[in-house]
Amino acid sequence: MRFLAVTPHFAMGITVVFALISAVLFVIMVALARPISVLMQAPAEAVDLTAN
């Protein structure tokens, strides 16, 4: 049986992809904080504190 080794180049690529996905999700969550809070039916006071 032959095992594939994870090369440093491959590991760096995985790290970059993970960082890009994290950055995109961060921007989406910050931009859509108010609509997400409303969708979760949070009280008005909580929405005001969350999405200033």
PyMOL Python script that loads the backbone (N, CA, C, O; Angstrom):
from pymol import cmd

cmd.read_pdbstr("""\
ATOM      1  N   MET A   1       0.845  -1.169   0.000  1.00  0.00           N
ATOM      2  CA  MET A   1       0.000   0.000   0.000  1.00  0.00           C
ATOM      3  C   MET A   1       0.897   1.241   0.000  1.00  0.00           C
ATOM      4  O   MET A   1       1.890   1.304   0.725  1.00  0.00           O
ATOM      5  N   ARG A   2       0.534   2.211  -0.814  1.00  0.00           N
ATOM      6  CA  ARG A   2       1.341   3.417  -0.938  1.00  0.00           C
ATOM      7  C   ARG A   2       0.633   4.581  -0.227  1.00  0.00           C
ATOM      8  O   ARG A   2      -0.546   4.837  -0.473  1.00  0.00           O
ATOM      9  N   PHE A   3       1.346   5.268   0.638  1.00  0.00           N
ATOM     10  CA  PHE A   3       0.792   6.407   1.350  1.00  0.00           C
ATOM     11  C   PHE A   3       1.271   7.692   0.702  1.00  0.00           C
ATOM     12  O   PHE A   3       2.423   7.796   0.282  1.00  0.00           O
ATOM     13  N   LEU A   4       0.384   8.663   0.625  1.00  0.00           N
ATOM     14  CA  LEU A   4       0.752   9.963   0.089  1.00  0.00           C
ATOM     15  C   LEU A   4       1.184  10.875   1.231  1.00  0.00           C
ATOM     16  O   LEU A   4       0.464  11.046   2.215  1.00  0.00           O
ATOM     17  N   ALA A   5       2.360  11.449   1.085  1.00  0.00           N
ATOM     18  CA  ALA A   5       2.854  12.356   2.112  1.00  0.00           C
ATOM     19  C   ALA A   5       2.328  13.765   1.849  1.00  0.00           C
ATOM     20  O   ALA A   5       2.158  14.168   0.698  1.00  0.00           O
ATOM     21  N   VAL A   6       2.075  14.499   2.907  1.00  0.00           N
ATOM     22  CA  VAL A   6       1.653  15.892   2.776  1.00  0.00           C
ATOM     23  C   VAL A   6       2.916  16.730   2.672  1.00  0.00           C
ATOM     24  O   VAL A   6       3.699  16.820   3.618  1.00  0.00           O
ATOM     25  N   THR A   7       3.100  17.330   1.526  1.00  0.00           N
ATOM     26  CA  THR A   7       4.290  18.143   1.307  1.00  0.00           C
ATOM     27  C   THR A   7       4.088  19.524   1.921  1.00  0.00           C
ATOM     28  O   THR A   7       2.951  19.951   2.121  1.00  0.00           O
ATOM     29  N   PRO A   8       5.165  20.217   2.219  1.00  0.00           N
ATOM     30  CA  PRO A   8       5.036  21.575   2.767  1.00  0.00           C
ATOM     31  C   PRO A   8       4.283  22.514   1.814  1.00  0.00           C
ATOM     32  O   PRO A   8       3.543  23.389   2.263  1.00  0.00           O
ATOM     33  N   HIS A   9       4.469  22.334   0.516  1.00  0.00           N
ATOM     34  CA  HIS A   9       3.770  23.166  -0.461  1.00  0.00           C
ATOM     35  C   HIS A   9       2.263  22.940  -0.376  1.00  0.00           C
ATOM     36  O   HIS A   9       1.491  23.898  -0.420  1.00  0.00           O
ATOM     37  N   PHE A  10       1.844  21.700  -0.257  1.00  0.00           N
ATOM     38  CA  PHE A  10       0.421  21.361  -0.133  1.00  0.00           C
ATOM     39  C   PHE A  10      -0.149  21.910   1.167  1.00  0.00           C
ATOM     40  O   PHE A  10      -1.258  22.445   1.178  1.00  0.00           O
ATOM     41  N   ALA A  11       0.597  21.784   2.262  1.00  0.00           N
ATOM     42  CA  ALA A  11       0.134  22.283   3.559  1.00  0.00           C
ATOM     43  C   ALA A  11      -0.017  23.803   3.517  1.00  0.00           C
ATOM     44  O   ALA A  11      -0.952  24.345   4.108  1.00  0.00           O
ATOM     45  N   MET A  12       0.889  24.496   2.828  1.00  0.00           N
ATOM     46  CA  MET A  12       0.781  25.945   2.711  1.00  0.00           C
ATOM     47  C   MET A  12      -0.457  26.317   1.905  1.00  0.00           C
ATOM     48  O   MET A  12      -1.131  27.296   2.223  1.00  0.00           O
ATOM     49  N   GLY A  13      -0.760  25.552   0.873  1.00  0.00           N
ATOM     50  CA  GLY A  13      -1.951  25.804   0.077  1.00  0.00           C
ATOM     51  C   GLY A  13      -3.220  25.633   0.889  1.00  0.00           C
ATOM     52  O   GLY A  13      -4.151  26.426   0.758  1.00  0.00           O
ATOM     53  N   ILE A  14      -3.267  24.616   1.720  1.00  0.00           N
ATOM     54  CA  ILE A  14      -4.428  24.391   2.586  1.00  0.00           C
ATOM     55  C   ILE A  14      -4.580  25.553   3.560  1.00  0.00           C
ATOM     56  O   ILE A  14      -5.693  26.005   3.826  1.00  0.00           O
ATOM     57  N   THR A  15      -3.458  26.036   4.091  1.00  0.00           N
ATOM     58  CA  THR A  15      -3.488  27.164   5.020  1.00  0.00           C
ATOM     59  C   THR A  15      -4.026  28.420   4.349  1.00  0.00           C
ATOM     60  O   THR A  15      -4.818  29.151   4.945  1.00  0.00           O
ATOM     61  N   VAL A  16      -3.611  28.672   3.134  1.00  0.00           N
ATOM     62  CA  VAL A  16      -4.079  29.851   2.402  1.00  0.00           C
ATOM     63  C   VAL A  16      -5.572  29.743   2.106  1.00  0.00           C
ATOM     64  O   VAL A  16      -6.305  30.721   2.257  1.00  0.00           O
ATOM     65  N   VAL A  17      -6.022  28.578   1.692  1.00  0.00           N
ATOM     66  CA  VAL A  17      -7.444  28.380   1.414  1.00  0.00           C
ATOM     67  C   VAL A  17      -8.261  28.575   2.686  1.00  0.00           C
ATOM     68  O   VAL A  17      -9.311  29.217   2.650  1.00  0.00           O
ATOM     69  N   PHE A  18      -7.799  28.036   3.799  1.00  0.00           N
ATOM     70  CA  PHE A  18      -8.502  28.202   5.068  1.00  0.00           C
ATOM     71  C   PHE A  18      -8.570  29.677   5.464  1.00  0.00           C
ATOM     72  O   PHE A  18      -9.611  30.148   5.921  1.00  0.00           O
ATOM     73  N   ALA A  19      -7.465  30.408   5.291  1.00  0.00           N
ATOM     74  CA  ALA A  19      -7.446  31.831   5.633  1.00  0.00           C
ATOM     75  C   ALA A  19      -8.405  32.619   4.751  1.00  0.00           C
ATOM     76  O   ALA A  19      -9.087  33.517   5.245  1.00  0.00           O
ATOM     77  N   LEU A  20      -8.477  32.310   3.472  1.00  0.00           N
ATOM     78  CA  LEU A  20      -9.395  33.007   2.571  1.00  0.00           C
ATOM     79  C   LEU A  20     -10.848  32.730   2.936  1.00  0.00           C
ATOM     80  O   LEU A  20     -11.667  33.649   2.968  1.00  0.00           O
ATOM     81  N   ILE A  21     -11.170  31.481   3.209  1.00  0.00           N
ATOM     82  CA  ILE A  21     -12.536  31.136   3.613  1.00  0.00           C
ATOM     83  C   ILE A  21     -12.895  31.850   4.916  1.00  0.00           C
ATOM     84  O   ILE A  21     -14.012  32.348   5.059  1.00  0.00           O
ATOM     85  N   SER A  22     -11.964  31.903   5.862  1.00  0.00           N
ATOM     86  CA  SER A  22     -12.209  32.581   7.132  1.00  0.00           C
ATOM     87  C   SER A  22     -12.463  34.070   6.916  1.00  0.00           C
ATOM     88  O   SER A  22     -13.364  34.637   7.535  1.00  0.00           O
ATOM     89  N   ALA A  23     -11.687  34.703   6.054  1.00  0.00           N
ATOM     90  CA  ALA A  23     -11.850  36.127   5.787  1.00  0.00           C
ATOM     91  C   ALA A  23     -13.199  36.408   5.124  1.00  0.00           C
ATOM     92  O   ALA A  23     -13.873  37.378   5.469  1.00  0.00           O
ATOM     93  N   VAL A  24     -13.586  35.569   4.185  1.00  0.00           N
ATOM     94  CA  VAL A  24     -14.874  35.753   3.501  1.00  0.00           C
ATOM     95  C   VAL A  24     -16.026  35.581   4.489  1.00  0.00           C
ATOM     96  O   VAL A  24     -16.963  36.380   4.486  1.00  0.00           O
ATOM     97  N   LEU A  25     -15.969  34.564   5.323  1.00  0.00           N
ATOM     98  CA  LEU A  25     -17.024  34.354   6.307  1.00  0.00           C
ATOM     99  C   LEU A  25     -17.089  35.499   7.315  1.00  0.00           C
ATOM    100  O   LEU A  25     -18.178  35.886   7.739  1.00  0.00           O
ATOM    101  N   PHE A  26     -15.941  36.044   7.702  1.00  0.00           N
ATOM    102  CA  PHE A  26     -15.899  37.177   8.622  1.00  0.00           C
ATOM    103  C   PHE A  26     -16.621  38.382   8.026  1.00  0.00           C
ATOM    104  O   PHE A  26     -17.438  39.016   8.694  1.00  0.00           O
ATOM    105  N   VAL A  27     -16.316  38.694   6.766  1.00  0.00           N
ATOM    106  CA  VAL A  27     -16.946  39.835   6.105  1.00  0.00           C
ATOM    107  C   VAL A  27     -18.460  39.619   5.983  1.00  0.00           C
ATOM    108  O   VAL A  27     -19.244  40.538   6.218  1.00  0.00           O
ATOM    109  N   ILE A  28     -18.856  38.417   5.620  1.00  0.00           N
ATOM    110  CA  ILE A  28     -20.292  38.121   5.489  1.00  0.00           C
ATOM    111  C   ILE A  28     -20.993  38.277   6.830  1.00  0.00           C
ATOM    112  O   ILE A  28     -22.065  38.879   6.895  1.00  0.00           O
ATOM    113  N   MET A  29     -20.412  37.750   7.898  1.00  0.00           N
ATOM    114  CA  MET A  29     -21.055  37.822   9.210  1.00  0.00           C
ATOM    115  C   MET A  29     -21.129  39.256   9.723  1.00  0.00           C
ATOM    116  O   MET A  29     -22.118  39.629  10.354  1.00  0.00           O
ATOM    117  N   VAL A  30     -20.107  40.065   9.467  1.00  0.00           N
ATOM    118  CA  VAL A  30     -20.137  41.456   9.907  1.00  0.00           C
ATOM    119  C   VAL A  30     -21.151  42.247   9.084  1.00  0.00           C
ATOM    120  O   VAL A  30     -21.904  43.054   9.629  1.00  0.00           O
ATOM    121  N   ALA A  31     -21.169  42.014   7.784  1.00  0.00           N
ATOM    122  CA  ALA A  31     -22.078  42.758   6.908  1.00  0.00           C
ATOM    123  C   ALA A  31     -23.535  42.383   7.146  1.00  0.00           C
ATOM    124  O   ALA A  31     -24.420  43.226   7.001  1.00  0.00           O
ATOM    125  N   LEU A  32     -23.790  41.146   7.504  1.00  0.00           N
ATOM    126  CA  LEU A  32     -25.169  40.677   7.655  1.00  0.00           C
ATOM    127  C   LEU A  32     -25.571  40.460   9.116  1.00  0.00           C
ATOM    128  O   LEU A  32     -26.468  39.667   9.400  1.00  0.00           O
ATOM    129  N   ALA A  33     -24.914  41.158  10.036  1.00  0.00           N
ATOM    130  CA  ALA A  33     -25.204  40.955  11.464  1.00  0.00           C
ATOM    131  C   ALA A  33     -26.652  41.305  11.790  1.00  0.00           C
ATOM    132  O   ALA A  33     -27.334  40.551  12.484  1.00  0.00           O
ATOM    133  N   ARG A  34     -27.122  42.447  11.291  1.00  0.00           N
ATOM    134  CA  ARG A  34     -28.497  42.865  11.602  1.00  0.00           C
ATOM    135  C   ARG A  34     -29.524  41.909  10.982  1.00  0.00           C
ATOM    136  O   ARG A  34     -30.421  41.459  11.695  1.00  0.00           O
ATOM    137  N   PRO A  35     -29.433  41.577   9.682  1.00  0.00           N
ATOM    138  CA  PRO A  35     -30.424  40.641   9.131  1.00  0.00           C
ATOM    139  C   PRO A  35     -30.412  39.268   9.809  1.00  0.00           C
ATOM    140  O   PRO A  35     -31.460  38.643   9.974  1.00  0.00           O
ATOM    141  N   ILE A  36     -29.241  38.812  10.192  1.00  0.00           N
ATOM    142  CA  ILE A  36     -29.167  37.515  10.871  1.00  0.00           C
ATOM    143  C   ILE A  36     -29.822  37.597  12.247  1.00  0.00           C
ATOM    144  O   ILE A  36     -30.529  36.679  12.662  1.00  0.00           O
ATOM    145  N   SER A  37     -29.580  38.713  12.956  1.00  0.00           N
ATOM    146  CA  SER A  37     -30.214  38.892  14.275  1.00  0.00           C
ATOM    147  C   SER A  37     -31.729  38.942  14.154  1.00  0.00           C
ATOM    148  O   SER A  37     -32.439  38.357  14.973  1.00  0.00           O
ATOM    149  N   VAL A  38     -32.227  39.637  13.136  1.00  0.00           N
ATOM    150  CA  VAL A  38     -33.674  39.715  12.927  1.00  0.00           C
ATOM    151  C   VAL A  38     -34.228  38.340  12.558  1.00  0.00           C
ATOM    152  O   VAL A  38     -35.298  37.950  13.024  1.00  0.00           O
ATOM    153  N   LEU A  39     -33.499  37.616  11.726  1.00  0.00           N
ATOM    154  CA  LEU A  39     -33.936  36.280  11.316  1.00  0.00           C
ATOM    155  C   LEU A  39     -34.024  35.337  12.509  1.00  0.00           C
ATOM    156  O   LEU A  39     -34.885  34.458  12.552  1.00  0.00           O
ATOM    157  N   MET A  40     -33.125  35.522  13.482  1.00  0.00           N
ATOM    158  CA  MET A  40     -33.149  34.696  14.689  1.00  0.00           C
ATOM    159  C   MET A  40     -34.198  35.179  15.686  1.00  0.00           C
ATOM    160  O   MET A  40     -34.326  34.614  16.772  1.00  0.00           O
ATOM    161  N   GLN A  41     -34.950  36.223  15.324  1.00  0.00           N
ATOM    162  CA  GLN A  41     -36.006  36.795  16.162  1.00  0.00           C
ATOM    163  C   GLN A  41     -35.468  37.250  17.512  1.00  0.00           C
ATOM    164  O   GLN A  41     -36.077  37.007  18.554  1.00  0.00           O
ATOM    165  N   ALA A  42     -34.313  37.918  17.475  1.00  0.00           N
ATOM    166  CA  ALA A  42     -33.737  38.473  18.696  1.00  0.00           C
ATOM    167  C   ALA A  42     -34.546  39.696  19.111  1.00  0.00           C
ATOM    168  O   ALA A  42     -35.121  40.370  18.257  1.00  0.00           O
ATOM    169  N   PRO A  43     -34.602  39.992  20.401  1.00  0.00           N
ATOM    170  CA  PRO A  43     -35.298  41.198  20.861  1.00  0.00           C
ATOM    171  C   PRO A  43     -34.648  42.458  20.273  1.00  0.00           C
ATOM    172  O   PRO A  43     -33.469  42.448  19.921  1.00  0.00           O
ATOM    173  N   ALA A  44     -35.419  43.526  20.172  1.00  0.00           N
ATOM    174  CA  ALA A  44     -34.939  44.762  19.553  1.00  0.00           C
ATOM    175  C   ALA A  44     -33.697  45.301  20.265  1.00  0.00           C
ATOM    176  O   ALA A  44     -32.781  45.813  19.620  1.00  0.00           O
ATOM    177  N   GLU A  45     -33.667  45.186  21.596  1.00  0.00           N
ATOM    178  CA  GLU A  45     -32.508  45.672  22.359  1.00  0.00           C
ATOM    179  C   GLU A  45     -31.244  44.899  21.984  1.00  0.00           C
ATOM    180  O   GLU A  45     -30.163  45.476  21.865  1.00  0.00           O
ATOM    181  N   ALA A  46     -31.390  43.610  21.804  1.00  0.00           N
ATOM    182  CA  ALA A  46     -30.239  42.783  21.439  1.00  0.00           C
ATOM    183  C   ALA A  46     -29.771  43.105  20.019  1.00  0.00           C
ATOM    184  O   ALA A  46     -28.570  43.123  19.750  1.00  0.00           O
ATOM    185  N   VAL A  47     -30.705  43.355  19.123  1.00  0.00           N
ATOM    186  CA  VAL A  47     -30.330  43.691  17.752  1.00  0.00           C
ATOM    187  C   VAL A  47     -29.573  45.002  17.736  1.00  0.00           C
ATOM    188  O   VAL A  47     -28.576  45.131  17.027  1.00  0.00           O
ATOM    189  N   ASP A  48     -30.033  45.985  18.512  1.00  0.00           N
ATOM    190  CA  ASP A  48     -29.337  47.267  18.570  1.00  0.00           C
ATOM    191  C   ASP A  48     -27.925  47.127  19.121  1.00  0.00           C
ATOM    192  O   ASP A  48     -27.005  47.781  18.631  1.00  0.00           O
ATOM    193  N   LEU A  49     -27.741  46.289  20.127  1.00  0.00           N
ATOM    194  CA  LEU A  49     -26.406  46.092  20.699  1.00  0.00           C
ATOM    195  C   LEU A  49     -25.496  45.278  19.788  1.00  0.00           C
ATOM    196  O   LEU A  49     -24.281  45.474  19.785  1.00  0.00           O
ATOM    197  N   THR A  50     -26.075  44.371  19.019  1.00  0.00           N
ATOM    198  CA  THR A  50     -25.276  43.496  18.162  1.00  0.00           C
ATOM    199  C   THR A  50     -24.820  44.187  16.902  1.00  0.00           C
ATOM    200  O   THR A  50     -23.672  44.026  16.487  1.00  0.00           O
ATOM    201  N   ALA A  51     -25.694  44.952  16.288  1.00  0.00           N
ATOM    202  CA  ALA A  51     -25.416  45.453  14.939  1.00  0.00           C
ATOM    203  C   ALA A  51     -25.278  46.965  14.897  1.00  0.00           C
ATOM    204  O   ALA A  51     -25.889  47.614  14.049  1.00  0.00           O
ATOM    205  N   ASN A  52     -24.494  47.533  15.787  1.00  0.00           N
ATOM    206  CA  ASN A  52     -24.258  48.981  15.750  1.00  0.00           C
ATOM    207  C   ASN A  52     -23.296  49.344  14.668  1.00  0.00           C
ATOM    208  O   ASN A  52     -22.980  50.520  14.491  1.00  0.00           O
TER     209      ASN A  52
END
""", "prot")
cmd.dss("prot")
cmd.show_as("cartoon", "prot")
cmd.util.cbc("prot")
cmd.orient("prot")
